[in-house]
Amino acid sequence: MGCIPSAITGFEKQMARFFVGVIKVILIEEDRYQLQLSRYIHRNPIEAGIVDRLESYPWSSYPHYVSKSPAPKWLDRGEIYGQLSAKSRQGERYRAYVEMGVDDEIATFYGKGNQMPYLGSDAFRDWAYRQRQTDEGELNRKTIQSFRPTIGQVTGSVARHFKVDADTITKSQRGRVDENIARWVAMYLAQETCGLTLGEIADYMGLKRTGSIPTTISKLKARVAKNARLAKVVEDIKSEYCT
């Protein structure tokens, strides 16, 4: 099981777990739903009872849409204004549109406990499913991986604790050699803490095959179970990155 780095603490850890497990991106059919979705988002603060006036919510772009003042550089109002089919008084027309309230279809869609990843017509959803190329499991793995230490960082910690050069850990040695416990520990932590696959560990450790890695990790675990000092060293290294 992997970990969230100890450098991320308290609130940041909670948010990291939140973003990994909760946030969901929804692909929408632009021409049909973008304007409706914009209204739904801008009405959220008032629908939730946070404010009495939409302009009062400080973290919304809504005031920029209904004001005559120039918008910030990061905000492109053209997409939404263009769908209003209005050449003039665009801010006023958008305000009137938003004040009409959320349409039933959008309210129903977002009222469901488990939204579909696509919002649009049947033809649009069929097209979107055909276009999906990224495997969701791999996407989740990459997201979680971004919170983990790299194998280079872990190898550096192992080298420091064992007072050896990192090259003695990463370079594969041929023939009969003494047991390289530091290398064993690095392999174990590469899998346990970094979340790497056997292939990724083999590449980093200069191995042509992955077959010896599970055996090496098993040998280390057996050694740790009998050697309290070694067990403490492994836990000390692991605690630098995991909580």
N, C-alpha and C positions, 0 to 999 in steps of 0.2 A: 504494500500500500504506500502511495506517495505522500507528499507533505506540502504544506504551504511554507515558504521560507520564514525563518524567525525574524527577518528584517521587516516583514509586514506584520504589524501588531495591532491589537485591539480592534478598533472600528474598521481599519483597512482589511483585516482578515475576514470580518463579517461581510464586507462589501465584495471581497474576492470570491467568497463562496456564493454570494448572491448572484454575481455576474456569471459565474460558471454554471450555476444550476437553475436560474430563473429567467434571465433575459431571453426573449424570443423575438427574432426578426420576422416580420411579416411582409411578404412581397405583394404589392398592390397593383391593380390594373390602372395605370396612370390616367388615361382619358376619362374613365368612368368614375373613379373613386377618390382621386387625389384631392379634389376640392372638398368633398364631404369629409374626408379624413382630417383635413386641415381644420375644418370647423369643429370636429369632435375633439381634437387635441387642444385647440384654443379654449374650448368651453370647459375642459376638465376642472380647472380651479373653482369655477362657480358651481358646477354640478356637484363637486365634492364638498361644497360649503366652506371652502377656504377663504374666499373673498366675496364681497357683494357686487363688485364691479370688476370686469375682466382686466381693465387697465391697471388695477391695483396690484395684480400679481407680478412680482418683480422679476421672475425667471421665465417670462413668456415673451415671445416675439410679437404677440398680438398688438401691443401698442404701436409697433412700427408699421403694421399693416393698415391701421386706421388713422394714422397721423400723416400730416403733409410733410413732416420733416424727413430729411434724407435717411435712408436705412443704413445700418452698419454694413461694412464691406462684405462680411460673411453671410449676409442675408439676401437671397435672391427672391424678391417678391413677384418677379415676372411670371413664373410658372402658375401661381395661384391667380394673379390678376388676369392672366391670359384666358383662364377658364371661366372667368366671370363674364366674358364677352362684353367688356365695358371699356370704352376708349377714354372716358373722363370720369372724374369723381370716383376713382376706383376704391379709395379708402372708405368713403361713405357707403358704397355699394357692398363692400366686403363686410362692414359693420352690420348692415341690414341683413345680410345673408347669415352671419353668425348668430345674430339675435333671434333668428327664426327657430333656433333649436336644432338638436341632432335628429337626423332622420331615423326612422325605425330600423332600417336594414343595418346601419352601422351600429346602433345601440344594441341590437340583437347579437351581432357578430362579437362585439367586445364584452357582452354580458355573459357569454359562455365561459365555463371554467377552463376549457382547453381549446383555444382557438386553432383553427387550421393555419398552416403557414402561408396560405395564399388568400387574398381577398380580390374577388373578381368574378367574371362570368365563368360558366362551365368550360367554355372553349379556352379561356385564359388559364384556368387551373390545369387543364389537360396539357397545355403547352408548357407550363411552368414545371410540371412533374417530369415531362420529357427532357427538359433542359437541365434538370438537377444532376450535377456530376460529382459533387463532393460528398463522400460518404460521411454521414452524421457522426458515426463512431470515431472516425479519424479526426473530424473537426473538433469534437469534444476533447480528444486526446491532445491535440495541438494547443487548445485553450488552456487546459490544465498544465501542460508542459511549460507554458510561459511563466508559471509561478514557481517552477522548480529550479534548483541550481544546475549549472552545467557540469558535465563530467570533468571538465578542466578545473573548475573550482573545487570540486570534491577531491580530485587527485592532488591538488595543491595542499589541501588540508591534511590528507593522509600522509603526504611526504613530510609535512611539518611535524606531525605527531610522532612519526616513526624516525624522524631525523635522517631522511634519505633524500637523494635527488629524485625529482619526478621522473626522469628518464629511466631509472631503475624499475619504476612501476609500469610504465607504458610500453617499454620495449620487450618483445617476446624473446626469450633465450632458448637456444637449442641444446639438446643433450642433457645430461644429468646436472642439475643445479640445486643449490640449497633452496629450501622452501622460502618463497617470497611472500611473507604474510602481508606485507603492505600492499602488494599487487592483489592478493586475495580480497582484502578489505575494500580496495577501490572497486573491484568488480562487483562485490556485494552491494556497495552503496550506489554504484551506477544504476543497478537494477532497482534497489529499494528506495533510494532517495531521489535519484534523477528520473526514474521511470523509463529508462532506456530498454530497448529490445536487445535480445542476445546478439543480433546482427550489428547493431550500433555499438555495443560494447566490444565486439570482436574487432570492428574497424578501428576503434580508438586504441585498443590494446595490441594491434599488430598481429592478430590471429587470422588465419585463412579459413578456419572453421569455428562454429559455435559450440560444438559438442563438448569441449572441455570446460566451458564456463559453468554450467549447472553443477558439474562434479566439483569444481573448485569452490563454488559457493557453499555446497553441502559440506565440504571438508572444513571450511571456515566456521560454519555454524556449529559443527561438532566440536571444534577446537574452542570456540567461545563458550560453549556450554560447560566446559571443564576448566576454563582458565578465567578467573574473575578479573584479573588485571587486563587481559586482552578485551574482555567484554566491556570494561569501563572505557578503554580507549575507543572502541567502536562507537559506544553510546555518546562519548564526548564529541567525536567528529560529527555524528548524526545530529546532535543537539545544536550544532552551529547553523543547521539549515531547517530543522523540523521542530515543531512544537506539539 
